[in-house]
Amino acid sequence: MQIMKKSVFVTGATNGTGYAVAERFAKEGYDVFIGSREESRAAEAAEKLRKTHRVFAKGYGMKVFDEADVNRIFDDIRASGYLLDALVCNAANLGIGQKTLEVDIADFMNVINTNIGWNFMLARAAARQMKEKGSGSIVFITSNTAYRAIPDRAAYSASKSGVLGMARALALDLGKYGVRVNSVLPGMIKTERWQNNFNDCRNALSNHTPLGDIAEFADVANAAYFLGGDESRNCTGAELTVDGGNMIQLYPILEN
């Protein structure tokens, strides 16, 4: 099989952080595969990348926590002439509003299965291709809530902590094949929800960072590209926090 130029697969990449990550790799000449729960949106995002950056791009509709579907996608990537150089797992179940004393256990486990189980399936499928090449990079987009809990998000915080543990374990298991595994931990990001002040999030204490600002999509994308690309060739099992210094604070310093 003739191997094409460098390639990356980014999940949850039709808008926001995920699309910014895909675009960052495209700017560096990577061919891009995009995953989304909605196939039409994945196709639209891929078409936009093709037109804007003149790279090969393809979108996939994805079924959550379905290993047969994961294998289908990676078989198609291979059939297209690629063995992945990088995987960025960005898609997540946010688990918003899951009150600890009331949440249905099925809803709780959906967060765990999506954020840990599904990402493991994706990482393993990517690693199998990377092993053939003797190199590759897997990046998990996690969250600083892996270390700092927020109300009514027990499953989300647990899942993001679990991803960090999984990333370290995978880094250990896969290093001998030349596969690196690292994590990016964003804090609050200027998402559409933040722009629209959903649930008064623009007044949340996490806006008060030592740098006086929170992350743009590009900030997270730059971190993902660094860990996913050759510049970090000797980094594995690492965590790169992108939260304006929020995690270093015992408590936010508020201006008078």
N, C-alpha and C positions, 0 to 999 in steps of 0.2 A: 504494500500500500504506500502510495506517495503521500508523505506528510506535508501539509500545507504550512503557511506561516503561523506565528504564535496565535493562540486562541484562548479565550476565557469564556466561562459560563457563569452568568450572574442571575440569581433567583430574585423574584420580587422586583423586577427591573423595568417596569413600564413607566414609572414616575419617581419623583422624590429621590431619596438616597440611592436606591437601586439603579435608577436610570443614570444618575450622576456617576456612579461607579462604572457602569457599562461604557458611558461616554468617555470617561477618563482613560480607560484601556484603549478604546477606539482611537483616541487622539494620538496614542503611542503606536498605532499601526496594528493592534491586535484585531483579529477577526472575532466576532462576538456572538455568543448564543445567549438568548434571553428567555427566562422562565417566568410565567405568570399563571395564576389560577384561571385567567381568561385568555384563551388563545387569540382572540381577535386583537386584544390590547398588546399582546406580545408581538404579534405580526406588525402592528402599527409602529411600535417602538423600534423594531428591527429595521423597518423600512426607513424610518427617520434617521437612524444611524448610517444606513447605506448611503442615503442622499447627502447627509451632512459631512461624513468623514470618509466616504469612498472605501469602505471596508466591506467584507462579507459579513452579513448579519442574518440570523435566523431566530424566529421566536417559537416557543413551545407553550401550549397549554399544559398545565401540570395538575395532577391529582395529588392531594395532600396525603402523606403517610401511606403511599402505595408503591411498594418496591417494584412491582411489575411495570408500572408507569415510569419509574426512574430508569429501569433497565431499557425500556423502549427508547427513551430520550438519548441515553448514552450510546445505544446501538446505532441510532441515527447519526449522532455526532461522528462516530467512527466511520459509518458508511459514507459520510460527506467528505472523508479524507483527513480527519483530524484525530489526534490524541491530545487531550486538553493540556495546556500549560498551567492554567489557573482556574480555580473554582472560588467564587465568592458567594457564600450563603447569606443572603440578606432577608429573604422572606421570613415572616414570623406571624404568629398569632399573638396579638397584643394583650389578650386577656383582660380587657378593661372592665372595671365595675364588678369584679368577682368578689363579692363580700364573703369573707372567710366563713362566717357562720351560716351562710345561706347558699353558697355556690353549689350547683349540681356537680357531682363527682365526674360525670361524663364531660362537662364543660371544662372542668379543671384538667382532666387528662388530655383533652383535645389540645390544650396549650403545650403540655409536656410532649405529646406525640409529635406535634408539628415542629416545635423548636429544638427538640433533642433527637427524637427518633427519625424524623424525616431528614434532618440534616446529616445524621449518621449514614443513612442510605445514600444520600447524594455524595458525601465525602468518600465513602467506600467505593462507589462506582467510579468516581474521578480518580481515586488512588490506583485503581486497577489499570487505568489507561496510563497514568503517570509512571507507574512501575515499569511499564514496557519501554518508556523513553529514558528512564533512569533519573528523572527530574520532574518537579512540579510543585505547585504551591496551592494550599487550601487556606482560605481566609473566612473566618466566621465573624459576621457583624453581630456583636452581642450588645451589652448595655452596661452603663455604670450601676444600674439597679441590680446587677449581679452581686454588688457589694453594699449598696445603699437601698434599703427597702422603701417602698412607697405604699400608701394606703390602698387596700382592696386590689392588690396585684400579686398575691402570694404565688400563684402558679407561674406568672411571668418572671418574677424575680428568681424563683427556684429553677426555672428552665434556663435562664441566662447564666446562673451560677453553674448549672449542670453542663452547659456548652463549654464553659471554660475548663472544667475538669476533663471533659471529653477531648477537647483540643490538646491538652497536655498529654493525655494518654495516646492519642493518635500521633502526635509528634514523636513520641517515644517508639511507637510500633512501626511507623512509616519512614523514619529517618534513614534506615539502612537501605531504602529504595531511592533515596535522593528526594523524597517528598517532604516538604516543609508544611507545618500547620501552625497558624497564628490567629490572633483575635484582635478585633478593633472594638473598643468600648466607647461608643458615643454617650454623651449626656443629652440634655435637651437640644433638639434641632429645630431650626426654623421651618417647620413643615407647614402644610396648609392649615392644619389644626391650630398651630401656634399663631399663624398669621391672622386667623379668624377668631383667635382668643377662645377656643373651645374650652369649656369648663374653667374659664378664667386662668388658663395656663400661662398667659403672659405676665401674670402677677405672682406666679409660683416662686418660692424661695430659690429654686434651682436656677432661676435667671440671674441670680446675684453671684457671679463667679469672680475669682481673683482677676481674670483678664477683663472683666466688665462686659463680656459678650458670650453668646452661645454659638453652637456650630451652624455653619451653612452646610448644604448638601456637599459642596465641593471639598470642605474640610475632611469629611468622612471618606469621600472618594479618594482624596490624595493619600490618606492613611492606608486604605485598602490597596491602592496601586503600589505603594511602597512595599507592603508586605507580600503582595502577590507577584511582584516583579523581581528582576535580577538584582536590584540594588540591595535587597535584604537577604542575599544568598546564604549568609551564615546565621540567620535568625530562625529559630523554630521554638514552639512552645511559648512564644512571647505574647504579651498583651500591650496594646497601644491605646491609651485612653485619649479621647478627643472630647473634652468637656469643659474647656476653659479653666481647668484647675478645680472644678467643683468638688471632686472627691478628696482633695487634700485638706478641705476645711472641716473643722469640728462643727462649725455652724456658719451660715452666711453672714458676711459683714454688711449691714444695711446702712445706707447713707442717711444722715439726719435731715 
